[in-house]
Amino acid sequence: MTDELVFYTHPMSRGRIVRWMLEEIGVPYRTELLDFGTSMKSPAYLALNPMGKVPTITHGGTVVTECAAICAYLADAFPGAGLAPPRKARGDYYRWLFFAAGPLEAAASNRALGFRVPDGKEGMIGYGTYGAVIDTLERAVADKAYIADDRFSAADVYVGSHLAWGMEFGTIEKRKAFQDYWSRLGERPAHRRASELDDGAMRAKK
């Protein structure tokens, strides 16, 4: 059984989050570029990810999908990179990883689609209101270098990516706390390398 790490992605997808995480870890990995509607729907790929979407990673006999899960898995699988806090300090780490994967993802997506939770129905949806989500996240990153345990972690990769993407495309408000937080993360060498790799893959497809 090989322990090869394989990354299935498309350069204009949430795979950019995992690319950044992989570059932070700094271990060798093989990239398999897939296309929407064709190779992502092939029987071979659907056997790995029945949703037919990216990203997915395989690591030996382990298959992991969903960006937050991949980030958490990689942080644990490669502890030498220091991308997960000590176990006694993982409360905020898990909290904000899954806050971004749940309430933030849903609230931002619904905003992009023009969906508004009807008045009085906020208790029926996991995030309540868009405003509550954004206000909560603003308090989490305000005046802090990192979101968990005063150190950079996989939670910053995931939360930071959501904020950067959302502010660029208008699904997340450009609040000063978000801009300041992202300015600290976006200049990381691993993020720059990841962006260059994905941008280069996009150019190659044209």
C-alpha contacts under 8 A as a table, 3 or more apart, distances in Angstrom:
res1	aa1	res2	aa2	distance
1	M	60	G	6.34
1	M	61	G	7.33
2	T	60	G	5.21
2	T	61	G	7.96
3	D	59	H	5.63
3	D	60	G	4.02
3	D	61	G	7.70
4	E	29	Y	6.94
4	E	30	R	7.81
4	E	58	T	7.72
4	E	59	H	5.71
4	E	60	G	5.70
5	L	28	P	7.28
5	L	29	Y	4.88
5	L	30	R	6.34
5	L	57	I	7.00
5	L	58	T	5.77
5	L	59	H	4.55
5	L	60	G	6.90
6	V	29	Y	5.61
6	V	30	R	4.74
6	V	31	T	5.91
6	V	32	E	7.15
6	V	57	I	5.50
6	V	58	T	5.21
6	V	59	H	6.52
7	F	29	Y	6.91
7	F	30	R	6.01
7	F	31	T	4.76
7	F	32	E	5.96
7	F	55	P	7.23
7	F	56	T	6.16
7	F	57	I	4.68
7	F	58	T	6.84
8	Y	15	G	7.86
8	Y	31	T	6.02
8	Y	32	E	4.75
8	Y	33	L	5.99
8	Y	34	L	6.82
8	Y	54	V	6.43
8	Y	55	P	5.51
8	Y	56	T	5.17
8	Y	57	I	6.05
9	T	13	S	7.32
9	T	15	G	5.23
9	T	31	T	7.35
9	T	32	E	6.39
9	T	33	L	5.23
9	T	34	L	5.91
9	T	54	V	5.21
9	T	55	P	4.86
9	T	56	T	6.96
10	H	13	S	5.64
10	H	15	G	6.30
10	H	33	L	5.48
10	H	34	L	5.60
10	H	35	D	6.52
10	H	54	V	6.91
10	H	55	P	7.59
11	P	15	G	6.75
11	P	16	R	6.44
11	P	33	L	7.77
11	P	198	D	4.84
11	P	199	D	6.94
11	P	201	A	6.27
11	P	202	M	5.98
12	M	15	G	7.45
12	M	16	R	7.17
12	M	198	D	7.69
12	M	202	M	7.51
13	S	16	R	6.16
13	S	54	V	7.16
13	S	55	P	7.77
14	R	17	I	5.65
14	R	18	V	7.39
14	R	54	V	7.08
14	R	55	P	6.61
14	R	67	C	7.23
15	G	18	V	5.17
15	G	19	R	6.13
15	G	54	V	6.22
15	G	55	P	4.77
15	G	67	C	7.58
16	R	19	R	4.94
16	R	20	W	6.29
16	R	194	A	7.30
16	R	195	S	7.48
16	R	198	D	7.05
17	I	20	W	5.33
17	I	21	M	6.44
17	I	67	C	7.07
17	I	157	V	6.89
17	I	158	Y	6.56
17	I	161	S	6.23
18	V	21	M	4.84
18	V	22	L	6.08
18	V	55	P	7.33
18	V	67	C	6.51
18	V	70	I	7.15
18	V	71	C	6.69
19	R	22	L	5.10
19	R	23	E	6.24
19	R	194	A	5.64
20	W	23	E	5.11
20	W	24	E	6.22
20	W	157	V	7.23
20	W	190	A	6.23
20	W	191	H	5.26
20	W	193	R	7.80
20	W	194	A	5.06
20	W	195	S	7.63
21	M	24	E	5.07
21	M	25	I	6.33
21	M	71	C	6.48
21	M	74	L	7.84
21	M	154	A	7.03
21	M	157	V	6.55
22	L	25	I	5.11
22	L	26	G	6.31
22	L	27	V	7.20
22	L	29	Y	7.90
22	L	74	L	7.81
23	E	26	G	5.06
23	E	27	V	7.57
23	E	190	A	5.11
23	E	191	H	7.26
23	E	193	R	7.11
23	E	194	A	6.30
24	E	81	A	7.38
24	E	190	A	5.22
24	E	191	H	7.63
25	I	74	L	7.82
25	I	75	A	7.76
25	I	78	F	7.05
25	I	81	A	5.29
25	I	83	L	7.80
26	G	81	A	7.64
34	L	38	T	7.88
34	L	39	S	5.47
34	L	40	M	5.81
35	D	38	T	5.77
35	D	39	S	5.45
35	D	40	M	5.91
36	F	39	S	6.86
36	F	40	M	5.70
36	F	41	K	7.72
36	F	53	K	7.72
37	G	40	M	6.01
37	G	41	K	5.91
38	T	41	K	5.37
38	T	42	S	6.49
39	S	42	S	4.97
39	S	45	Y	7.22
40	M	45	Y	6.09
40	M	46	L	7.19
40	M	52	G	5.11
40	M	53	K	6.04
40	M	54	V	7.62
41	K	45	Y	6.60
41	K	46	L	6.09
41	K	52	G	5.22
41	K	53	K	7.98
42	S	45	Y	5.40
42	S	46	L	6.06
43	P	46	L	5.06
43	P	47	A	6.14
44	A	47	A	5.37
44	A	48	L	7.12
45	Y	48	L	5.22
45	Y	49	N	6.19
45	Y	50	P	7.68
45	Y	52	G	7.03
46	L	49	N	4.81
46	L	50	P	4.40
46	L	51	M	6.91
46	L	52	G	5.56
47	A	50	P	6.08
48	L	56	T	7.80
48	L	63	V	6.83
49	N	52	G	5.67
49	N	53	K	6.99
49	N	56	T	7.05
49	N	65	T	6.98
53	K	56	T	7.97
54	V	65	T	7.71
55	P	65	T	6.41
55	P	66	E	6.89
55	P	67	C	6.95
56	T	63	V	7.23
56	T	64	V	5.84
56	T	65	T	4.62
56	T	66	E	7.14
56	T	70	I	7.76
57	I	63	V	5.90
57	I	64	V	5.40
57	I	65	T	6.60
57	I	70	I	7.29
58	T	61	G	6.91
58	T	62	T	5.52
58	T	63	V	4.51
58	T	64	V	6.38
59	H	62	T	5.11
59	H	63	V	6.56
64	V	69	A	6.98
64	V	70	I	5.86
64	V	73	Y	7.85
65	T	69	A	6.70
65	T	70	I	6.20
66	E	69	A	5.43
66	E	70	I	6.13
67	C	70	I	5.04
67	C	71	C	6.13
67	C	158	Y	7.67
68	A	71	C	5.16
68	A	72	A	6.20
68	A	97	L	6.30
68	A	98	F	7.09
68	A	101	A	6.38
68	A	158	Y	6.63
69	A	72	A	5.15
69	A	73	Y	5.96
70	I	73	Y	5.02
70	I	74	L	6.04
71	C	74	L	5.29
71	C	75	A	6.21
71	C	154	A	5.81
71	C	155	A	7.88
71	C	157	V	7.99
71	C	158	Y	7.43
72	A	75	A	5.21
72	A	76	D	6.38
72	A	84	A	7.77
72	A	154	A	6.58
73	Y	76	D	5.23
73	Y	77	A	5.94
74	L	77	A	4.93
74	L	78	F	5.94
75	A	78	F	5.54
75	A	79	P	5.93
75	A	81	A	7.30
75	A	82	G	7.29
75	A	83	L	5.19
75	A	84	A	5.60
75	A	154	A	6.58
76	D	79	P	5.43
76	D	84	A	6.97
78	F	81	A	6.08
79	P	82	G	5.52
79	P	83	L	7.00
79	P	84	A	7.38
82	G	85	P	7.22
82	G	153	S	7.31
83	L	152	F	6.74
83	L	153	S	4.21
83	L	154	A	5.33
84	A	90	R	7.63
84	A	93	Y	7.60
84	A	153	S	5.43
84	A	154	A	6.36
85	P	88	K	7.97
85	P	89	A	5.88
85	P	90	R	5.78
85	P	93	Y	7.31
85	P	148	A	7.77
85	P	149	D	6.72
85	P	151	R	7.73
85	P	153	S	7.05
86	P	89	A	5.39
86	P	90	R	6.46
87	R	90	R	5.23
88	K	91	G	7.64
89	A	92	D	7.33
89	A	93	Y	7.64
89	A	149	D	6.34
90	R	93	Y	4.84
90	R	94	Y	6.06
90	R	148	A	7.63
90	R	149	D	7.76
91	G	94	Y	5.60
91	G	95	R	6.02
92	D	95	R	4.82
92	D	96	W	5.96
92	D	147	I	7.34
92	D	148	A	5.22
92	D	149	D	7.35
93	Y	96	W	5.71
93	Y	97	L	6.22
93	Y	147	I	7.41
93	Y	148	A	5.19
93	Y	149	D	7.65
93	Y	153	S	7.81
93	Y	155	A	5.82
94	Y	97	L	5.19
94	Y	98	F	6.18
94	Y	155	A	7.57
95	R	98	F	5.59
95	R	99	F	5.93
96	W	99	F	4.72
96	W	100	A	5.99
96	W	147	I	7.55
96	W	155	A	6.49
96	W	159	V	7.24
97	L	100	A	5.51
97	L	101	A	6.35
97	L	154	A	7.98
97	L	155	A	5.10
97	L	158	Y	6.62
97	L	159	V	6.73
98	F	101	A	4.74
98	F	102	G	5.80
99	F	102	G	5.18
99	F	103	P	5.54
99	F	104	L	6.27
100	A	103	P	6.16
100	A	104	L	4.68
100	A	105	E	5.93
100	A	158	Y	7.42
100	A	159	V	5.92
100	A	162	H	7.40
101	A	104	L	6.43
101	A	105	E	5.50
101	A	106	A	7.99
102	G	105	E	5.53
102	G	106	A	6.09
102	G	126	G	7.81
102	G	127	Y	7.70
103	P	106	A	5.30
103	P	107	A	5.89
103	P	126	G	6.36
103	P	127	Y	4.57
103	P	133	V	6.65
104	L	107	A	5.19
104	L	108	A	5.93
104	L	127	Y	7.50
104	L	133	V	6.31
104	L	134	I	7.70
105	E	108	A	5.40
105	E	109	S	5.99
105	E	162	H	7.88
106	A	109	S	5.17
106	A	110	N	6.04
106	A	127	Y	7.34
107	A	110	N	5.26
107	A	111	R	6.16
107	A	127	Y	6.63
107	A	129	T	7.30
107	A	130	Y	5.32
107	A	133	V	7.33
108	A	111	R	5.05
108	A	112	A	6.23
108	A	130	Y	7.38
108	A	166	G	7.33
108	A	171	T	5.27
108	A	172	I	6.48
109	S	112	A	5.07
109	S	113	L	6.29
109	S	171	T	7.31
110	N	113	L	5.02
110	N	114	G	6.13
110	N	115	F	5.00
110	N	116	R	7.06
111	R	114	G	5.06
111	R	115	F	5.78
111	R	116	R	7.05
111	R	130	Y	7.74
111	R	171	T	6.16
112	A	115	F	7.66
112	A	170	G	7.85
112	A	171	T	5.69
117	V	121	K	6.47
117	V	122	E	6.22
117	V	125	I	7.96
117	V	128	G	7.93
117	V	129	T	7.05
118	P	121	K	5.48
118	P	122	E	7.11
119	D	122	E	6.82
120	G	123	G	7.56
121	K	124	M	5.56
121	K	125	I	7.49
122	E	125	I	5.78
122	E	127	Y	7.81
122	E	128	G	4.50
122	E	129	T	6.33
123	G	126	G	7.26
123	G	128	G	5.87
124	M	128	G	7.52
125	I	128	G	5.61
127	Y	130	Y	7.18
127	Y	132	A	7.75
127	Y	133	V	6.58
128	G	132	A	7.00
128	G	133	V	7.77
129	T	132	A	5.31
129	T	133	V	6.51
130	Y	133	V	5.22
130	Y	134	I	6.29
131	G	134	I	5.22
131	G	135	D	6.00
132	A	135	D	5.20
132	A	136	T	6.02
133	V	136	T	5.22
133	V	137	L	6.24
134	I	137	L	5.18
134	I	138	E	6.04
134	I	172	I	7.66
134	I	173	E	7.95
135	D	138	E	5.06
135	D	139	R	6.40
136	T	139	R	5.35
136	T	140	A	6.42
137	L	140	A	4.91
137	L	141	V	6.49
138	E	141	V	5.53
138	E	142	A	5.86
138	E	175	R	7.84
138	E	177	A	6.15
138	E	178	F	6.70
139	R	142	A	5.32
140	A	144	K	7.98
140	A	147	I	6.57
141	V	144	K	5.48
141	V	145	A	7.58
141	V	146	Y	7.05
141	V	147	I	5.84
141	V	177	A	6.44
141	V	178	F	7.02
141	V	181	Y	6.49
142	A	177	A	4.98
142	A	178	F	7.57
142	A	181	Y	7.54
143	D	177	A	7.21
144	K	147	I	6.79
144	K	150	D	7.57
144	K	181	Y	7.43
145	A	150	D	6.79
145	A	151	R	7.67
145	A	181	Y	6.62
145	A	184	R	7.13
146	Y	149	D	7.48
146	Y	150	D	5.52
146	Y	151	R	5.74
146	Y	152	F	5.67
146	Y	153	S	7.85
146	Y	156	D	6.52
146	Y	181	Y	7.59
147	I	150	D	6.96
147	I	151	R	7.77
147	I	152	F	7.74
147	I	155	A	7.08
147	I	156	D	6.26
148	A	151	R	6.46
148	A	152	F	7.52
148	A	153	S	7.36
148	A	155	A	7.34
148	A	156	D	7.97
152	F	155	A	7.86
152	F	156	D	6.26
153	S	156	D	5.43
153	S	157	V	6.85
154	A	157	V	5.00
154	A	158	Y	6.36
155	A	158	Y	5.21
155	A	159	V	5.91
155	A	160	G	7.99
156	D	159	V	5.18
156	D	160	G	5.31
156	D	161	S	7.89
156	D	185	L	7.76
157	V	160	G	5.38
157	V	161	S	5.97
158	Y	161	S	5.27
158	Y	162	H	6.43
159	V	162	H	5.24
159	V	163	L	6.31
160	G	163	L	5.12
160	G	164	A	6.08
160	G	181	Y	7.62
160	G	182	W	5.99
160	G	185	L	7.04
161	S	164	A	5.16
161	S	165	W	6.06
162	H	165	W	5.28
162	H	166	G	5.85
163	L	166	G	5.10
163	L	167	M	5.93
163	L	172	I	6.79
163	L	178	F	6.84
163	L	182	W	7.34
164	A	167	M	5.38
164	A	168	E	6.15
164	A	182	W	6.64
165	W	168	E	5.19
165	W	169	F	6.26
166	G	169	F	5.30
166	G	170	G	5.70
166	G	171	T	4.77
166	G	172	I	4.63
166	G	173	E	7.70
167	M	170	G	5.18
167	M	171	T	6.34
167	M	172	I	4.96
167	M	173	E	6.01
167	M	174	K	5.60
169	F	172	I	7.81
170	G	173	E	6.67
174	K	178	F	6.61
174	K	179	Q	6.56
175	R	178	F	5.36
175	R	179	Q	6.32
176	K	179	Q	5.05
176	K	180	D	5.98
177	A	180	D	5.21
177	A	181	Y	6.08
178	F	181	Y	5.13
178	F	182	W	6.09
179	Q	182	W	5.19
179	Q	183	S	6.02
180	D	183	S	5.12
180	D	184	R	6.67
181	Y	184	R	5.52
181	Y	185	L	6.76
182	W	185	L	5.04
182	W	186	G	5.76
183	S	186	G	5.47
183	S	187	E	6.82
184	R	187	E	6.36
184	R	188	R	7.59
185	L	188	R	5.64
185	L	191	H	7.85
186	G	191	H	6.29
186	G	192	R	7.41
187	E	191	H	6.81
187	E	192	R	6.65
188	R	191	H	5.30
188	R	192	R	6.43
189	P	192	R	5.11
189	P	193	R	6.18
190	A	193	R	5.06
190	A	194	A	6.10
191	H	194	A	5.07
191	H	195	S	6.12
192	R	195	S	5.14
192	R	196	E	6.17
193	R	196	E	5.14
193	R	197	L	6.25
194	A	197	L	5.16
194	A	198	D	6.28
195	S	198	D	5.23
195	S	199	D	5.86
196	E	199	D	5.11
196	E	200	G	5.88
197	L	200	G	5.14
197	L	201	A	6.24
198	D	201	A	4.97
198	D	202	M	6.24
199	D	202	M	5.06
199	D	203	R	6.32
200	G	203	R	5.12
200	G	204	A	6.23
201	A	204	A	5.06
201	A	205	K	6.40
202	M	205	K	5.20
202	M	206	K	6.77
203	R	206	K	5.40
